[in-house]
Each structure stands twice: as C-alpha cells, then as structure tokens.
Amino acid sequence: MVTGTPGVGKTTVSLNLATKLNAHYIDITDLVKTKKLVTSVDKKRKTLIADTKKVSDHLQETLSNIEDTIILEGHYVIDVVTKEDVDIVFVLRRDPRELKTVLDKRGYTEKKIWENLAAEILDVCLCDALSVCNEDKVCEIDVSGKDENAVVEEILLLLKKKQDFYFGTIDWLRKLESTGQLEEFLRKF
C-alpha cells in the first residue's frame, strides 16, 4: 500500500512499482470516481467525499478475487482497508516547501493547499497508517528532491529486506522551525 498527502508522488511511484513487481494496481481515488462511491461533493474544495463504507465493501470484493500482489494507492486508502489486508504501508513524505510548489502547479485553491500542507507537517497520513497497522508494517519515505525511480528503488530494497522499515525520522515542524519558516506556515493554517 502507498499513501501520503496529495502531491507527494503516490500515483507515479505506485504505477512504476506495480510495473516492476508485475502487480495489480488500484487507485482508490479513481475507484471512487469511476464507481461513484461518494456521499457528496465538497464544492468549496472542489472534491468528492468518498463513502468509505461502500469503498471498503467494493475493495474487499475486489481483493478477494485477486491472488497476485496488489498495490493500493491513495491518501485515504488506510480508511478503507482492514488490518488483515495490509502487508506493508509506504507513507510518502515531501518537504512542505517543495509540496507547496507541487500543489500550486496543480492549481489547488489556497485553502486546499494549506489544508494539505498542514496534513503533511502534522504527519496525518503516517498517524493514520499507525492507527490501523502494526508498527512493523509501516515505513515512511522522504521523497523530497528525489525522482520517482530513486523512490521505487528504495521501496524495492525495503521489500527485499535489504533495509529496515522505519518511521518517525521525518519532522517537518522541527525542520521549518530550524529554518525560521514555521511561523510563516502556521499563519496560513
């Protein structure tokens, strides 16, 4: 499973990883859109609100029909799986300054940008993963300044157990504070 705040590179990395592992790939956001598994539309954020119960039910049915390796991807994928579904969760992380540039280029509204930056700074996706999975199944990867191939290679090494899984090493609050930028970010939240 690959998760993380929007803009960290989940889709690109997951597609590349699925190709290298000859695995099935399921984009949870795309699944919600194509199967219309929504409860409502948030017009302010210009986003769909997923019906997590329906997504989870659909996903359970899909997973039961696939015996091969599956890469599940999405920023709220952890909300629609059971602990038993998860072999490993890779939480992709990106420096908030770099992430802001990515989200700006995507044309996100200021509100949506700052909500996602807050989620990244406050480790929301990591905390969500740890709330569902055992610690030994969670690994966070700093993708800042890396291209997708480097990230995929790092994941492949982790999967081959040539590196230990790790989390808790990324502290954007401390990094922003040490560069004198934390107050600037906090003012926007």
Rosetta constraint file for C-alpha pairs under 8 A:
AtomPair CA 1 CA 70 HARMONIC 7.95 0.50
AtomPair CA 1 CA 71 HARMONIC 5.38 0.50
AtomPair CA 1 CA 72 HARMONIC 4.69 0.50
AtomPair CA 1 CA 73 HARMONIC 5.90 0.50
AtomPair CA 1 CA 77 HARMONIC 7.89 0.50
AtomPair CA 1 CA 86 HARMONIC 7.08 0.50
AtomPair CA 1 CA 87 HARMONIC 7.74 0.50
AtomPair CA 1 CA 88 HARMONIC 6.13 0.50
AtomPair CA 1 CA 89 HARMONIC 4.74 0.50
AtomPair CA 1 CA 90 HARMONIC 6.15 0.50
AtomPair CA 2 CA 10 HARMONIC 6.30 0.50
AtomPair CA 2 CA 14 HARMONIC 6.72 0.50
AtomPair CA 2 CA 71 HARMONIC 7.16 0.50
AtomPair CA 2 CA 72 HARMONIC 6.23 0.50
AtomPair CA 2 CA 73 HARMONIC 4.85 0.50
AtomPair CA 2 CA 74 HARMONIC 6.69 0.50
AtomPair CA 2 CA 89 HARMONIC 5.81 0.50
AtomPair CA 2 CA 90 HARMONIC 4.84 0.50
AtomPair CA 2 CA 91 HARMONIC 6.04 0.50
AtomPair CA 2 CA 92 HARMONIC 7.22 0.50
AtomPair CA 3 CA 10 HARMONIC 6.37 0.50
AtomPair CA 3 CA 73 HARMONIC 5.89 0.50
AtomPair CA 3 CA 74 HARMONIC 5.25 0.50
AtomPair CA 3 CA 75 HARMONIC 4.92 0.50
AtomPair CA 3 CA 76 HARMONIC 7.21 0.50
AtomPair CA 3 CA 77 HARMONIC 6.75 0.50
AtomPair CA 3 CA 78 HARMONIC 7.71 0.50
AtomPair CA 3 CA 89 HARMONIC 7.19 0.50
AtomPair CA 3 CA 90 HARMONIC 6.25 0.50
AtomPair CA 3 CA 91 HARMONIC 4.94 0.50
AtomPair CA 3 CA 92 HARMONIC 6.22 0.50
AtomPair CA 3 CA 125 HARMONIC 6.95 0.50
AtomPair CA 4 CA 8 HARMONIC 6.44 0.50
AtomPair CA 4 CA 10 HARMONIC 6.84 0.50
AtomPair CA 4 CA 74 HARMONIC 7.22 0.50
AtomPair CA 4 CA 75 HARMONIC 5.08 0.50
AtomPair CA 4 CA 91 HARMONIC 5.19 0.50
AtomPair CA 4 CA 92 HARMONIC 4.98 0.50
AtomPair CA 4 CA 93 HARMONIC 6.34 0.50
AtomPair CA 4 CA 120 HARMONIC 7.95 0.50
AtomPair CA 4 CA 125 HARMONIC 5.47 0.50
AtomPair CA 4 CA 126 HARMONIC 7.60 0.50
AtomPair CA 5 CA 75 HARMONIC 5.69 0.50
AtomPair CA 5 CA 92 HARMONIC 7.66 0.50
AtomPair CA 5 CA 93 HARMONIC 7.35 0.50
AtomPair CA 5 CA 116 HARMONIC 6.39 0.50
AtomPair CA 5 CA 119 HARMONIC 6.86 0.50
AtomPair CA 5 CA 120 HARMONIC 6.00 0.50
AtomPair CA 5 CA 125 HARMONIC 6.62 0.50
AtomPair CA 6 CA 10 HARMONIC 7.83 0.50
AtomPair CA 6 CA 75 HARMONIC 6.50 0.50
AtomPair CA 6 CA 103 HARMONIC 7.92 0.50
AtomPair CA 6 CA 116 HARMONIC 6.86 0.50
AtomPair CA 7 CA 99 HARMONIC 6.25 0.50
AtomPair CA 7 CA 102 HARMONIC 6.05 0.50
AtomPair CA 7 CA 103 HARMONIC 6.16 0.50
AtomPair CA 8 CA 92 HARMONIC 6.15 0.50
AtomPair CA 8 CA 93 HARMONIC 6.09 0.50
AtomPair CA 8 CA 94 HARMONIC 5.59 0.50
AtomPair CA 8 CA 99 HARMONIC 6.86 0.50
AtomPair CA 8 CA 143 HARMONIC 7.14 0.50
AtomPair CA 9 CA 13 HARMONIC 6.02 0.50
AtomPair CA 9 CA 92 HARMONIC 7.45 0.50
AtomPair CA 9 CA 143 HARMONIC 8.00 0.50
AtomPair CA 9 CA 148 HARMONIC 7.49 0.50
AtomPair CA 10 CA 14 HARMONIC 5.79 0.50
AtomPair CA 10 CA 73 HARMONIC 6.63 0.50
AtomPair CA 10 CA 74 HARMONIC 6.99 0.50
AtomPair CA 10 CA 92 HARMONIC 6.97 0.50
AtomPair CA 11 CA 15 HARMONIC 6.01 0.50
AtomPair CA 11 CA 27 HARMONIC 7.54 0.50
AtomPair CA 11 CA 73 HARMONIC 6.82 0.50
AtomPair CA 11 CA 74 HARMONIC 7.76 0.50
AtomPair CA 12 CA 16 HARMONIC 6.26 0.50
AtomPair CA 12 CA 148 HARMONIC 6.84 0.50
AtomPair CA 13 CA 17 HARMONIC 5.96 0.50
AtomPair CA 13 CA 148 HARMONIC 5.65 0.50
AtomPair CA 13 CA 149 HARMONIC 7.66 0.50
AtomPair CA 13 CA 151 HARMONIC 7.08 0.50
AtomPair CA 13 CA 152 HARMONIC 6.12 0.50
AtomPair CA 14 CA 18 HARMONIC 5.94 0.50
AtomPair CA 14 CA 25 HARMONIC 7.43 0.50
AtomPair CA 14 CA 71 HARMONIC 6.72 0.50
AtomPair CA 14 CA 72 HARMONIC 7.96 0.50
AtomPair CA 14 CA 73 HARMONIC 6.68 0.50
AtomPair CA 15 CA 19 HARMONIC 6.26 0.50
AtomPair CA 15 CA 25 HARMONIC 6.85 0.50
AtomPair CA 16 CA 20 HARMONIC 6.32 0.50
AtomPair CA 16 CA 148 HARMONIC 7.99 0.50
AtomPair CA 16 CA 149 HARMONIC 7.85 0.50
AtomPair CA 16 CA 152 HARMONIC 7.06 0.50
AtomPair CA 17 CA 21 HARMONIC 6.07 0.50
AtomPair CA 17 CA 23 HARMONIC 7.99 0.50
AtomPair CA 17 CA 152 HARMONIC 5.97 0.50
AtomPair CA 18 CA 22 HARMONIC 5.60 0.50
AtomPair CA 18 CA 23 HARMONIC 4.66 0.50
AtomPair CA 18 CA 24 HARMONIC 6.34 0.50
AtomPair CA 18 CA 25 HARMONIC 6.05 0.50
AtomPair CA 18 CA 70 HARMONIC 7.71 0.50
AtomPair CA 18 CA 71 HARMONIC 6.32 0.50
AtomPair CA 19 CA 23 HARMONIC 6.51 0.50
AtomPair CA 21 CA 69 HARMONIC 7.78 0.50
AtomPair CA 22 CA 69 HARMONIC 7.72 0.50
AtomPair CA 23 CA 68 HARMONIC 6.57 0.50
AtomPair CA 23 CA 69 HARMONIC 4.87 0.50
AtomPair CA 23 CA 70 HARMONIC 5.32 0.50
AtomPair CA 23 CA 71 HARMONIC 6.60 0.50
AtomPair CA 24 CA 68 HARMONIC 7.13 0.50
AtomPair CA 24 CA 69 HARMONIC 6.23 0.50
AtomPair CA 24 CA 70 HARMONIC 4.60 0.50
AtomPair CA 24 CA 71 HARMONIC 6.05 0.50
AtomPair CA 25 CA 70 HARMONIC 5.83 0.50
AtomPair CA 25 CA 71 HARMONIC 4.82 0.50
AtomPair CA 25 CA 72 HARMONIC 6.14 0.50
AtomPair CA 25 CA 73 HARMONIC 7.70 0.50
AtomPair CA 26 CA 31 HARMONIC 7.45 0.50
AtomPair CA 26 CA 70 HARMONIC 7.40 0.50
AtomPair CA 26 CA 71 HARMONIC 6.21 0.50
AtomPair CA 26 CA 72 HARMONIC 4.94 0.50
AtomPair CA 26 CA 73 HARMONIC 6.22 0.50
AtomPair CA 27 CA 31 HARMONIC 6.15 0.50
AtomPair CA 27 CA 72 HARMONIC 6.16 0.50
AtomPair CA 27 CA 73 HARMONIC 4.95 0.50
AtomPair CA 27 CA 74 HARMONIC 6.12 0.50
AtomPair CA 28 CA 32 HARMONIC 6.21 0.50
AtomPair CA 28 CA 72 HARMONIC 6.96 0.50
AtomPair CA 28 CA 73 HARMONIC 5.94 0.50
AtomPair CA 28 CA 74 HARMONIC 5.35 0.50
AtomPair CA 28 CA 76 HARMONIC 7.88 0.50
AtomPair CA 28 CA 77 HARMONIC 6.34 0.50
AtomPair CA 29 CA 33 HARMONIC 6.42 0.50
AtomPair CA 29 CA 74 HARMONIC 6.19 0.50
AtomPair CA 30 CA 34 HARMONIC 6.01 0.50
AtomPair CA 31 CA 35 HARMONIC 5.81 0.50
AtomPair CA 31 CA 36 HARMONIC 7.84 0.50
AtomPair CA 31 CA 37 HARMONIC 7.70 0.50
AtomPair CA 31 CA 55 HARMONIC 7.90 0.50
AtomPair CA 32 CA 36 HARMONIC 5.50 0.50
AtomPair CA 32 CA 37 HARMONIC 4.76 0.50
AtomPair CA 32 CA 38 HARMONIC 6.57 0.50
AtomPair CA 32 CA 50 HARMONIC 6.39 0.50
AtomPair CA 32 CA 55 HARMONIC 6.80 0.50
AtomPair CA 33 CA 37 HARMONIC 6.75 0.50
AtomPair CA 33 CA 38 HARMONIC 7.74 0.50
AtomPair CA 33 CA 48 HARMONIC 8.00 0.50
AtomPair CA 37 CA 50 HARMONIC 5.94 0.50
AtomPair CA 37 CA 51 HARMONIC 5.53 0.50
AtomPair CA 37 CA 52 HARMONIC 7.89 0.50
AtomPair CA 37 CA 54 HARMONIC 6.10 0.50
AtomPair CA 37 CA 55 HARMONIC 6.10 0.50
AtomPair CA 38 CA 48 HARMONIC 6.50 0.50
AtomPair CA 38 CA 49 HARMONIC 5.51 0.50
AtomPair CA 38 CA 50 HARMONIC 4.24 0.50
AtomPair CA 38 CA 51 HARMONIC 4.68 0.50
AtomPair CA 39 CA 48 HARMONIC 7.89 0.50
AtomPair CA 39 CA 49 HARMONIC 5.72 0.50
AtomPair CA 39 CA 50 HARMONIC 5.86 0.50
AtomPair CA 39 CA 51 HARMONIC 5.11 0.50
AtomPair CA 40 CA 48 HARMONIC 6.21 0.50
AtomPair CA 40 CA 49 HARMONIC 5.27 0.50
AtomPair CA 40 CA 50 HARMONIC 7.49 0.50
AtomPair CA 41 CA 46 HARMONIC 7.27 0.50
AtomPair CA 41 CA 47 HARMONIC 5.92 0.50
AtomPair CA 41 CA 48 HARMONIC 4.51 0.50
AtomPair CA 41 CA 49 HARMONIC 5.66 0.50
AtomPair CA 42 CA 46 HARMONIC 5.67 0.50
AtomPair CA 42 CA 47 HARMONIC 5.28 0.50
AtomPair CA 42 CA 48 HARMONIC 6.01 0.50
AtomPair CA 42 CA 49 HARMONIC 6.66 0.50
AtomPair CA 43 CA 47 HARMONIC 6.68 0.50
AtomPair CA 45 CA 109 HARMONIC 7.32 0.50
AtomPair CA 45 CA 111 HARMONIC 7.57 0.50
AtomPair CA 45 CA 112 HARMONIC 6.18 0.50
AtomPair CA 50 CA 55 HARMONIC 7.39 0.50
AtomPair CA 51 CA 55 HARMONIC 6.16 0.50
AtomPair CA 52 CA 56 HARMONIC 5.85 0.50
AtomPair CA 52 CA 79 HARMONIC 6.90 0.50
AtomPair CA 52 CA 80 HARMONIC 5.83 0.50
AtomPair CA 53 CA 57 HARMONIC 6.14 0.50
AtomPair CA 53 CA 80 HARMONIC 7.22 0.50
AtomPair CA 54 CA 58 HARMONIC 6.06 0.50
AtomPair CA 55 CA 59 HARMONIC 5.94 0.50
AtomPair CA 55 CA 80 HARMONIC 6.35 0.50
AtomPair CA 56 CA 60 HARMONIC 6.06 0.50
AtomPair CA 56 CA 80 HARMONIC 4.52 0.50
AtomPair CA 56 CA 81 HARMONIC 6.17 0.50
AtomPair CA 57 CA 61 HARMONIC 6.39 0.50
AtomPair CA 58 CA 62 HARMONIC 6.25 0.50
AtomPair CA 59 CA 63 HARMONIC 5.94 0.50
AtomPair CA 59 CA 80 HARMONIC 7.71 0.50
AtomPair CA 59 CA 81 HARMONIC 7.77 0.50
AtomPair CA 60 CA 64 HARMONIC 6.11 0.50
AtomPair CA 60 CA 81 HARMONIC 7.84 0.50
AtomPair CA 61 CA 65 HARMONIC 6.74 0.50
AtomPair CA 62 CA 66 HARMONIC 6.79 0.50
AtomPair CA 63 CA 67 HARMONIC 7.81 0.50
AtomPair CA 66 CA 70 HARMONIC 7.91 0.50
AtomPair CA 72 CA 77 HARMONIC 7.11 0.50
AtomPair CA 73 CA 77 HARMONIC 6.34 0.50
AtomPair CA 75 CA 125 HARMONIC 7.10 0.50
AtomPair CA 76 CA 80 HARMONIC 7.36 0.50
AtomPair CA 76 CA 125 HARMONIC 7.88 0.50
AtomPair CA 77 CA 81 HARMONIC 6.76 0.50
AtomPair CA 78 CA 128 HARMONIC 6.78 0.50
AtomPair CA 78 CA 129 HARMONIC 6.09 0.50
AtomPair CA 78 CA 132 HARMONIC 7.14 0.50
AtomPair CA 79 CA 128 HARMONIC 7.96 0.50
AtomPair CA 81 CA 85 HARMONIC 6.11 0.50
AtomPair CA 81 CA 86 HARMONIC 7.52 0.50
AtomPair CA 82 CA 86 HARMONIC 7.08 0.50
AtomPair CA 82 CA 132 HARMONIC 7.46 0.50
AtomPair CA 83 CA 132 HARMONIC 5.92 0.50
AtomPair CA 83 CA 133 HARMONIC 5.65 0.50
AtomPair CA 86 CA 133 HARMONIC 7.30 0.50
AtomPair CA 86 CA 137 HARMONIC 7.76 0.50
AtomPair CA 87 CA 137 HARMONIC 6.45 0.50
AtomPair CA 88 CA 137 HARMONIC 4.56 0.50
AtomPair CA 88 CA 138 HARMONIC 5.95 0.50
AtomPair CA 88 CA 139 HARMONIC 7.63 0.50
AtomPair CA 89 CA 129 HARMONIC 7.10 0.50
AtomPair CA 89 CA 137 HARMONIC 6.06 0.50
AtomPair CA 89 CA 138 HARMONIC 4.90 0.50
AtomPair CA 89 CA 139 HARMONIC 6.18 0.50
AtomPair CA 90 CA 138 HARMONIC 6.21 0.50
AtomPair CA 90 CA 139 HARMONIC 5.01 0.50
AtomPair CA 90 CA 140 HARMONIC 5.61 0.50
AtomPair CA 90 CA 141 HARMONIC 6.94 0.50
AtomPair CA 90 CA 155 HARMONIC 7.97 0.50
AtomPair CA 91 CA 125 HARMONIC 6.89 0.50
AtomPair CA 91 CA 126 HARMONIC 6.16 0.50
AtomPair CA 91 CA 129 HARMONIC 7.86 0.50
AtomPair CA 91 CA 138 HARMONIC 7.41 0.50
AtomPair CA 91 CA 139 HARMONIC 6.12 0.50
AtomPair CA 91 CA 140 HARMONIC 4.47 0.50
AtomPair CA 91 CA 141 HARMONIC 6.16 0.50
AtomPair CA 92 CA 140 HARMONIC 5.81 0.50
AtomPair CA 92 CA 141 HARMONIC 5.01 0.50
AtomPair CA 92 CA 142 HARMONIC 6.18 0.50
AtomPair CA 92 CA 143 HARMONIC 6.42 0.50
AtomPair CA 93 CA 120 HARMONIC 7.17 0.50
AtomPair CA 93 CA 140 HARMONIC 6.84 0.50
AtomPair CA 93 CA 141 HARMONIC 5.88 0.50
AtomPair CA 93 CA 142 HARMONIC 4.79 0.50
AtomPair CA 93 CA 143 HARMONIC 5.84 0.50
AtomPair CA 93 CA 144 HARMONIC 7.30 0.50
AtomPair CA 94 CA 98 HARMONIC 6.75 0.50
AtomPair CA 94 CA 99 HARMONIC 5.94 0.50
AtomPair CA 94 CA 120 HARMONIC 7.59 0.50
AtomPair CA 94 CA 142 HARMONIC 5.86 0.50
AtomPair CA 94 CA 143 HARMONIC 5.45 0.50
AtomPair CA 94 CA 144 HARMONIC 4.85 0.50
AtomPair CA 95 CA 99 HARMONIC 6.03 0.50
AtomPair CA 95 CA 142 HARMONIC 7.83 0.50
AtomPair CA 95 CA 144 HARMONIC 5.64 0.50
AtomPair CA 95 CA 172 HARMONIC 6.94 0.50
AtomPair CA 96 CA 100 HARMONIC 5.94 0.50
AtomPair CA 96 CA 117 HARMONIC 5.98 0.50
AtomPair CA 96 CA 120 HARMONIC 6.85 0.50
AtomPair CA 96 CA 121 HARMONIC 6.79 0.50
AtomPair CA 96 CA 172 HARMONIC 7.34 0.50
AtomPair CA 97 CA 101 HARMONIC 6.77 0.50
AtomPair CA 98 CA 102 HARMONIC 6.59 0.50
AtomPair CA 98 CA 144 HARMONIC 7.10 0.50
AtomPair CA 99 CA 103 HARMONIC 6.20 0.50
AtomPair CA 99 CA 117 HARMONIC 7.29 0.50
AtomPair CA 100 CA 104 HARMONIC 6.00 0.50
AtomPair CA 100 CA 113 HARMONIC 6.79 0.50
AtomPair CA 100 CA 117 HARMONIC 7.00 0.50
AtomPair CA 101 CA 105 HARMONIC 6.24 0.50
AtomPair CA 102 CA 106 HARMONIC 6.44 0.50
AtomPair CA 103 CA 107 HARMONIC 6.57 0.50
AtomPair CA 103 CA 108 HARMONIC 5.88 0.50
AtomPair CA 103 CA 113 HARMONIC 6.13 0.50
AtomPair CA 104 CA 108 HARMONIC 5.97 0.50
AtomPair CA 104 CA 113 HARMONIC 7.31 0.50
AtomPair CA 108 CA 112 HARMONIC 6.01 0.50
AtomPair CA 108 CA 113 HARMONIC 5.97 0.50
AtomPair CA 109 CA 113 HARMONIC 6.13 0.50
AtomPair CA 110 CA 114 HARMONIC 6.18 0.50
AtomPair CA 111 CA 115 HARMONIC 6.12 0.50
AtomPair CA 112 CA 116 HARMONIC 6.19 0.50
AtomPair CA 113 CA 117 HARMONIC 6.14 0.50
AtomPair CA 114 CA 118 HARMONIC 5.97 0.50
AtomPair CA 114 CA 188 HARMONIC 6.67 0.50
AtomPair CA 114 CA 189 HARMONIC 6.17 0.50
AtomPair CA 115 CA 119 HARMONIC 6.27 0.50
AtomPair CA 115 CA 189 HARMONIC 7.13 0.50
AtomPair CA 116 CA 120 HARMONIC 6.23 0.50
AtomPair CA 117 CA 121 HARMONIC 6.07 0.50
AtomPair CA 118 CA 122 HARMONIC 5.95 0.50
AtomPair CA 118 CA 189 HARMONIC 6.92 0.50
AtomPair CA 119 CA 123 HARMONIC 6.13 0.50
AtomPair CA 119 CA 124 HARMONIC 5.11 0.50
AtomPair CA 119 CA 125 HARMONIC 7.36 0.50
AtomPair CA 120 CA 124 HARMONIC 6.38 0.50
AtomPair CA 120 CA 125 HARMONIC 7.47 0.50
AtomPair CA 120 CA 172 HARMONIC 7.98 0.50
AtomPair CA 121 CA 171 HARMONIC 7.64 0.50
AtomPair CA 121 CA 172 HARMONIC 5.31 0.50
AtomPair CA 121 CA 173 HARMONIC 6.17 0.50
AtomPair CA 122 CA 172 HARMONIC 7.78 0.50
AtomPair CA 122 CA 173 HARMONIC 7.60 0.50
AtomPair CA 123 CA 127 HARMONIC 6.04 0.50
AtomPair CA 124 CA 128 HARMONIC 6.07 0.50
AtomPair CA 125 CA 129 HARMONIC 6.18 0.50
AtomPair CA 126 CA 130 HARMONIC 6.22 0.50
AtomPair CA 126 CA 140 HARMONIC 7.28 0.50
AtomPair CA 127 CA 131 HARMONIC 6.09 0.50
AtomPair CA 128 CA 132 HARMONIC 6.65 0.50
AtomPair CA 129 CA 133 HARMONIC 5.89 0.50
AtomPair CA 129 CA 138 HARMONIC 6.89 0.50
AtomPair CA 130 CA 134 HARMONIC 6.53 0.50
AtomPair CA 130 CA 135 HARMONIC 6.19 0.50
AtomPair CA 130 CA 138 HARMONIC 6.85 0.50
AtomPair CA 133 CA 137 HARMONIC 6.37 0.50
AtomPair CA 133 CA 138 HARMONIC 7.03 0.50
AtomPair CA 134 CA 138 HARMONIC 7.08 0.50
AtomPair CA 136 CA 165 HARMONIC 6.99 0.50
AtomPair CA 137 CA 165 HARMONIC 7.59 0.50
AtomPair CA 138 CA 165 HARMONIC 6.87 0.50
AtomPair CA 138 CA 166 HARMONIC 7.11 0.50
AtomPair CA 138 CA 167 HARMONIC 6.96 0.50
AtomPair CA 139 CA 165 HARMONIC 5.05 0.50
AtomPair CA 139 CA 166 HARMONIC 4.89 0.50
AtomPair CA 139 CA 167 HARMONIC 5.32 0.50
AtomPair CA 140 CA 165 HARMONIC 7.90 0.50
AtomPair CA 140 CA 166 HARMONIC 6.29 0.50
AtomPair CA 140 CA 167 HARMONIC 5.07 0.50
AtomPair CA 140 CA 168 HARMONIC 7.71 0.50
AtomPair CA 141 CA 151 HARMONIC 7.84 0.50
AtomPair CA 141 CA 167 HARMONIC 7.97 0.50
AtomPair CA 142 CA 170 HARMONIC 7.34 0.50
AtomPair CA 143 CA 147 HARMONIC 7.66 0.50
AtomPair CA 143 CA 151 HARMONIC 6.50 0.50
AtomPair CA 146 CA 150 HARMONIC 6.20 0.50
AtomPair CA 146 CA 151 HARMONIC 6.74 0.50
AtomPair CA 147 CA 151 HARMONIC 6.64 0.50
AtomPair CA 148 CA 152 HARMONIC 6.14 0.50
AtomPair CA 149 CA 153 HARMONIC 6.09 0.50
AtomPair CA 150 CA 154 HARMONIC 6.20 0.50
AtomPair CA 151 CA 155 HARMONIC 6.29 0.50
AtomPair CA 152 CA 156 HARMONIC 6.15 0.50
AtomPair CA 153 CA 157 HARMONIC 6.22 0.50
AtomPair CA 154 CA 158 HARMONIC 6.30 0.50
AtomPair CA 155 CA 159 HARMONIC 6.14 0.50
AtomPair CA 156 CA 160 HARMONIC 6.17 0.50
AtomPair CA 157 CA 161 HARMONIC 6.26 0.50
AtomPair CA 157 CA 162 HARMONIC 5.25 0.50
AtomPair CA 157 CA 163 HARMONIC 6.12 0.50
AtomPair CA 158 CA 162 HARMONIC 5.76 0.50
AtomPair CA 158 CA 163 HARMONIC 4.93 0.50
AtomPair CA 158 CA 164 HARMONIC 6.38 0.50
AtomPair CA 158 CA 165 HARMONIC 6.61 0.50
AtomPair CA 171 CA 175 HARMONIC 6.32 0.50
AtomPair CA 172 CA 176 HARMONIC 5.91 0.50
AtomPair CA 173 CA 177 HARMONIC 6.05 0.50
AtomPair CA 173 CA 182 HARMONIC 6.76 0.50
AtomPair CA 174 CA 178 HARMONIC 5.99 0.50
AtomPair CA 175 CA 179 HARMONIC 6.42 0.50
AtomPair CA 176 CA 180 HARMONIC 6.17 0.50
AtomPair CA 176 CA 181 HARMONIC 4.96 0.50
AtomPair CA 176 CA 182 HARMONIC 4.68 0.50
AtomPair CA 177 CA 181 HARMONIC 5.83 0.50
AtomPair CA 177 CA 182 HARMONIC 4.75 0.50
AtomPair CA 177 CA 183 HARMONIC 7.62 0.50
AtomPair CA 181 CA 185 HARMONIC 6.51 0.50
AtomPair CA 182 CA 186 HARMONIC 6.09 0.50
AtomPair CA 183 CA 187 HARMONIC 6.10 0.50
AtomPair CA 184 CA 188 HARMONIC 7.01 0.50
AtomPair CA 185 CA 189 HARMONIC 7.01 0.50
